[in-house]
Amino acid sequence: MAVKKYGVSGIPGFNPKQVRNAAVFASLTLMLCSHVPASQAQAPKDKQKETASDNASKSGKQAKSTDEAAVKPDEHITLGPATVRLGTLLANLELPAGYIFVDKEEAEKFLKSQGSSPEGVLGIIAPADQKKDGSFVVICRFEDVGYVKDDDADKIKPDEILNSYKEGTRDQNEERKELNLPPIFVGGWAEKPHYKKESHQVIWGIEVKDEDRAEAPVQDINYNTRILGRRGVLSLNLVTSPQELEANKKKVAQLLDATTFVKSQTYADYDPATDKKAEYGLAGLILGGGAMAAAAKFGVFGALGKWLIGIVLVFKKFAIVAIAGVGALIAKLFGKKNKDEQQ
């Protein structure tokens, strides 16, 4: 039986059209915090004191409406600090102050608008203020792959995995060429794969380049995080610049610690008698769980060719499109709320 080659978009949770230059997005989202300046919101109240009672009443209503519009986001956006429910009885995110969360419905629309698969998406996290909290975007997803055993944690071979990423990406560039897309290449590890057994977190980071040369500058970092659960894997994936990696890693670590499965859905709640088990372990998860599962299904699990491995990379051609798309999405939601409140 012929086995389909898996590119980047064929791996659940891995999407080449999400984000690249996060600074652009952060600049767009920054406008949300000051959509209606306080001075403008207060002006109708000051004017209220100088007008007749009828006009004062009208101005008062407008002022109240404007004040609410300045601080009240669209129903699809949550401002931290707040508790955000991820999925249905799946997990909770204690969203810190200074962050926004775009819900599943709007996140799906956004991903579709960018030609990306919305499969498993739970929402989008971003900082509300790029100057204070850095500039990045985190896509939250859940992969319903079953219980992933972690007994191969000490058998992960970073060099072999990295070579598979490099070879697979070079081959995929031939397909991208046919689509008039620029080539992309894997540099090295920004952070080697490692497993935190106490928290059941898998973390690794990959360098992304525009040229296949050792001396070529690193353009992006794809920082992948996974939290193992009873029925699958929760992912918080960050794309950031090399310059902001260290600072943004701390932000992602904070978000990881703030994300927990609900009772009965944790890794420790797994019941081998009733629950589904994934057809791969931690190494397979890092290589690209969806592709690994498909290979196992077709009976070629042990024959992972270079065509099988994809990577969550972002093309320069789509950078502004994806980032502007997220910024436009949130600006649209806030703008809609402002308009509704002022009517």
N, C-alpha and C positions, 0 to 999 in steps of 0.2 A: 504494500500500500504506500502511495506517495505521501510523504510528510511535508506539510506546508512549512516554509521557512518563516521564522518569526522575526519581524523587525521590531523597532522600538515600540510602535503602537500596538503590537500583538501581545505585549506583556501587561497584564492588569496592574494598574498603579504606576506604570512607566509611561510618560507622555512627553513627546518632543515639542509640543506647542504650548507649554504652560507659561514659563517666564524665563527671561534672561537678564536684562539690565534692570534689576529691581529698583534702582534709584529713580527711574522714570515713573514706575508705579507709585513709589512712596511719595514723590512730588505731587502726584495726582491725588492721592488719598489725603495728603496733608491739608488740602482745601476743605476737607470735611470738618475739621476742627474749628474752622473759622469761616464757615459758609455765610453766616450772618454776624458781622462784627457787633460787639456789645454796644458800641456807640449808636449804631443804626437801630438796634433793638430798643434802645432806651429813648430815642428821639421822639416817638409818638407819645410817650409818657410825659416828657417835658412839655410838649406842645399841648397836652391835655390840660395843663394848669392855666394855659393862656386862652382857652377857647370857651365858648358857651357850654352849658351842661350837656346839650344834645351831642355836640361835636366831641365833647370830652368823653362821653360814654362810648361813642363810636371809635374814637382814638384808643380808648382803653382796651376795647376788644381786639383792635388790630395789634396793639402792643403785646397783649397776652398771647395772641396767635403767633406773632413773630418771635417772642421769647421761647415758646415751645418748639418752634421750628428750628431754632438755633441749637437746641440740645436734644431734641427727640429724633432719633434715626428712623429709617424705614423699618417696617416690621420684619424685613428679611435680614437686617443687620443688627448685631448685638454689640454693644459697647462694654468693654470691661471696666470694672470688675463685675463678673457675672458667671453663673453656672450655665454651661451650654450642654445640652443633651446631644450626644453623637449617636445617630441611628435610633432604632426602636429597642429600648431596654438593652442597650449595648455598652455604652461608655459615657462618662461625663468629663467635660473639660472645665476646669476652674480658670476661666479666661482672666488674665491679670489686667489691671488698670493700664491704659495706654495701648490696648489692642482692640481690633475689631474682628468680628466673625461674620462672614457671609454664609447664609444657610444653604442647605442642600439644593433647594429648588433653584435659587439664583446661580449657585455654583455650577449646576448641571447645564443651565442655559448658557452660561459663559463658556464652558468647555465645548459645548456643541457649536457655539458661534465661532470658535477658534479651530473647528475641525478636529477636535480631540474627543476621545471616548470619555463619557461621563460615568463609566462603570465604576461602581463602588464609592463614588465621591460622597463625602459627608459635609464638606464645607471648605471655606478658605479663611485662613488666618493671616492678618497683616498688622504691622504697627501703625498706629494712628498718627504718629509724629516721627518722621524720618530723622530729624535732627537729634532727637533725644534717644530714640530706641533703635536706630539703624534702619536700613532699607532691605527688606526681604519679603518674600511671600511663601507661605506654607500651604500646600494642598493636603487636605485630610481625606484619607480613603480607608475602606475596609475591604479586605480580600477574604471572601468566604471560602477558604481553601481547606478548612479543617484544622485539627490540632497538629502543629509542627513540632516534632520531637527535637530536643536540644542536646541529644547525647553525642552529636558529632562536632560539638563546639571546638574541641581540641584537634579536630582533623581538618579544619579549614586551611586551605593552602592559598594565601593571598597572591603569590606570583602566578600560579596557574589560572586563577580567576581573572587577574588583570590581563594576562595574555589572551584569554578568551574574549574579554571585552574589546581589546584592541583589534583582534582579528575579525570579530563579528562586525565591528563598526566600519572597518575598511571595506568589507564586502558590501555593506549596506550603502556605502557611498556610491556604488554603481547604480543602485536603484534611485538614489537621490538625484544623481546626475540626469537621469531620464525625466525627473520631475522639475528640472531646473533649480534644484536646491544646492546650496554650497556644501562642500564636504565638511565633515567634523571628525575629530580624532580624540582619542583618549591619551592623556599624558601619563600620569602615574596616580598613586594613591594620595589624596589629600589627607586621608585618614584610613589606615588599614582596617579591614573588617574585624570587629570584636563583639563579644557577647557579654552582657551584664546579667549574670545568672540570677542575682537576687531580685532584679526588676524585670527580667525576661525581655530585655531590650537588645536589638541588634542594630549596630551602627556602622556605617562606612561612608567614605567620601571619595569622589573621583574628580580628577582634573580634566577639564575640557579645553581643547585647543582648536584653532582654525587651520593649523598646518601640522603635517606629520613629521616634525623635526624636534629633536631633543631640546634645542635651544629656543624653540618657538614659545612665546609667552602664553601663560595660562589665561584663558578668557573667562572661564566660569568654573564654579565648583558645584557639583551636584552632591548634596549631603543628605544621605538616606537614613531614615530611622524607622524601625519597626518595633511594635510591642506585641508579643505573642499572647494570644488569648485562647479560650476554650474551643472556639469554633473557627478561628481564623486569625488574621494578622491586621492590626491597626497600623497605618503608616502616616507619618508626618514628614513630608519631603520638602526640603529647602533647596532653593537655587539662589546663589549669591555670588558676589564678586570675590576674587581671592583676597583683596584688601580688607574686606569686611567679614571674612570667614570666622576668625577667632572670636570676634565680638558677637556675631550672630549665632555661633555655636552655643554660646551661653544662653542666648534667648531661647533657642530650640530646646536646650536641656531643661530650661524652666518650663516650657510648654509640655515636654514629655512628662516631667514630674507632676504636672498639673492634670494629666490625662490618665484616667483609671477606668478599667472595666467595672461594670456594676457587679454586685454579688450574683453568683451563679454563672458569670461569664468569664471569670478569671482563668488564668492558665492552670491554677491548682484545682479548679472545678471540673476538669476533664474527666469524663467517665468512659473508659475504653469499651464498656459493654453497649453503650448507646451512641456515642459521638463518632463523627467522621474523623479520620486521621489523614493528614496530608501525605501525598506520595513522595515527599522529599523532606530533607532536614534543613539545617541552617545554611549549609553550603549551597543547596539548591535554591533557597530563598534569596540569597545574595546574587546568584547567577541570573535569577529571573524566574520566580516561582511559577508564573503562568505557563511559560514555555516548557519548564521542567515537567509540569503536570501533563501537558499535552504530549510530550515525548514519551512519558510513561504510558499514557493511554494507547499510543500507537506502537508500543513495544520496543522503543529505541532509547529507553532511559539511559542506558549505559553508553550510548554512542552520540554524545553531544558534539556535533560538528560546529565549526566556527560560524556557520550560518544560523545557528540556533540562538546565539547569545546576542541580546540587544542591550542598550543602555539608555538611561533617562538623560538624554542630551537635548540641548536647545539650539536651534539654528539662528544665526544672526539675522537672517532674512525675516524671521518671525518675531524678533525680539520686541520691537516697538508695538507690533500688532497685538501680541499677547498682553504685554504690560498695560498698554493703553486700553485694551479691552477690559481688564480688571478695574482700572481706574474709572473708566467710563461707566462700567456697571454700577459701582458704588456711588459715583456722582449722580447717576441717573436715579438711583433709589432715594438718595437724600434730596435731590431736586424735586422729585415727585412728592415727597412728604412735605417739603416746604410749600409747594404750590397748594397742596390739599389743605394745609393748616391755615393758609392765609385767605382761603375762600370763605 
